[in-house]
């Protein structure tokens, strides 16, 4: 049990470190800065932290690691492609924020849903590979850990992105009041 406590503490520390890195990512995101080089550096730090977190949490034997790490690296490369599309979508949102149209909002939402679907499809395919090469329990652990990491990333990023708003225009007529029941 003592080893389990140490392992849990290590994982908590890795999550804290990841949160700090993600917090650093937000000012470097395309919404707030133009530096693609800095963004790539932050993404590499995030990838390194994820690898450390997965190393600690998966607790693989040498033989398991030989099977798991190529699968995980392939997963991260494909996940990066989804992340690239997400950044493009965030840029679209930022560029159109002040003058958002219904069509552009629909396009941004459609792209966001596609990215989420692609992420879950990739996660499912990767879990199946891990389950086949290792075992279903290790696949379940992989999914739990990856979901935790990605939820932290999503939470941090989404908390920094403003909500959709109507364009600032003078209303043509006074807004309708709620009906009063007698």
Secondary structure, 3 states (H helix, E strand, C coil): CHHHHHHHHHHHHHHHHHHHHHHHHHHHCCCCCCCHHHHHHHHHHHHHHHHHHHHHHHCCCHHHHHHHHHHHHHHHHHHHHHHHHHHHHHHHHHHHCCCCCHHHHHHHHHHHHHHHHHHHHHHHHHHHHHHHHCCHHHHHHHHHHHHHHHHHHHHHHHHHCCCCCCCCCCCCCCCCCCCCCC
